[in-house]
């Protein structure tokens, strides 16, 4: 998931942001990285809790 998101944003990020009405702004890239980090962190915590229960 993380690899796909990172490659996808690297390749199509400018087009996606333009389609959403955003210009090339470093804060959008930083926000993407922050949200991706949060998503992957939540997934890893969820997975490790699941393994602890089993």
PyMOL commands that set and color helices and strands:
alter all, ss='L'
color gray80, all
select helices_A, chain A and resi 2-19+26-53
alter helices_A, ss='H'
color red, helices_A
deselect
rebuild
show_as cartoon
